[in-house]
Amino acid sequence: MTPIVDPRFIRGLHLFNEGEYFEAHDVIEELWLEVPSDDPMRDLYQGVIQAAAAIYQFDRGILSGALGLHCASVKHLRKYEPAALGLNVSQLVNGLNDFFKHRDKKYIPVLEFKK
């Protein structure tokens, strides 16, 4: 049985791809705050939230915060590789790692997902 994907997750992924990292964080965080602590997708939501926050902090020039969020994000996301809820998690992890390795906006990951 395919899990139902909350529309807020999809909306957050779209916002991420539009470069609206703060808004993506907020939308998915709302979902994350509502799901029970034993929800199997909770860490996926948290990983995407932290990925968005990492890029947002980078954009604001807060490199230490961005690097910490990047590491935390990858730790959560790796549990869901290669894909979960239609999101290509491996591509996101690789994209984040490339972005923070090069620290160049041309490496900002684009989320690949299927509705």
C-alpha positions in Angstrom: 0.0 0.0 0.0 1.4 3.4 -1.0 1.5 5.9 1.8 -0.6 9.1 1.4 1.6 12.1 0.9 0.5 15.1 2.8 0.0 18.1 0.5 2.1 20.3 2.8 5.1 18.1 2.0 4.5 18.5 -1.7 4.0 22.2 -1.3 7.3 22.5 0.7 9.2 20.6 -2.0 7.8 23.0 -4.6 8.9 26.0 -2.5 12.3 24.5 -2.1 12.7 24.2 -5.8 11.5 27.8 -6.2 14.3 28.9 -3.9 11.9 29.8 -1.1 13.9 28.0 1.5 12.5 29.8 4.6 8.9 29.1 3.4 9.7 25.5 2.5 11.0 25.0 6.0 7.9 26.6 7.6 5.4 24.5 5.5 7.1 21.2 6.2 7.8 22.1 9.8 4.0 22.6 10.4 3.5 19.0 9.2 6.5 17.7 11.2 5.1 19.3 14.4 1.8 17.5 13.9 2.9 14.0 13.2 3.4 11.6 16.1 6.9 10.9 17.3 6.7 7.4 16.1 5.6 8.3 12.5 8.0 6.5 10.1 8.3 9.7 7.9 9.1 12.1 10.8 12.9 12.0 10.2 12.4 12.5 6.4 10.4 15.7 7.1 13.1 16.9 9.5 15.8 16.2 7.0 14.1 18.2 4.3 13.4 21.0 6.8 17.1 21.1 7.8 18.2 21.0 4.2 16.1 24.1 3.5 17.3 25.8 6.6 20.9 25.0 5.7 20.7 26.7 2.4 18.7 29.6 3.9 21.5 30.1 6.5 24.1 29.9 3.8 22.3 32.6 1.9 22.3 34.8 5.0 26.1 34.3 5.4 25.8 32.1 8.5 28.2 29.4 7.4 28.7 27.6 10.8 24.9 27.3 11.2 24.5 26.2 7.6 27.2 23.5 7.9 25.7 22.1 11.1 22.2 21.9 9.5 23.7 20.3 6.4 25.3 17.5 8.5 22.1 17.0 10.5 20.0 16.9 7.4 22.1 14.3 5.7 22.1 12.1 8.8 18.2 12.1 8.8 17.9 11.7 5.0 20.3 8.8 4.6 17.7 6.6 6.4 15.3 7.0 3.5 17.7 6.5 0.5 17.2 6.0 -2.3 13.6 7.4 -2.3 10.6 8.0 0.0 7.2 9.6 -0.5 8.1 10.2 -4.1 11.2 12.2 -3.3 14.5 11.1 -4.7 16.4 11.2 -1.4 19.7 10.1 -2.8 19.7 13.0 -5.3 18.9 15.4 -2.5 21.7 14.1 -0.3 24.2 14.2 -3.2 23.1 17.7 -4.2 23.5 19.0 -0.6 26.9 17.4 -0.3 28.0 19.0 -3.7 26.6 22.4 -2.7 28.4 22.5 0.6 31.6 21.0 -0.8 31.8 23.8 -3.5 29.8 26.5 -1.6 28.6 27.7 -5.0 25.0 28.5 -5.8 25.2 26.7 -9.1 25.3 23.4 -7.1 22.0 24.1 -5.1 20.1 20.9 -5.3 16.8 20.6 -7.2 14.4 18.2 -5.7 13.1 15.4 -7.9 9.8 14.0 -6.8 6.7 12.3 -8.2 3.3 13.2 -6.9 
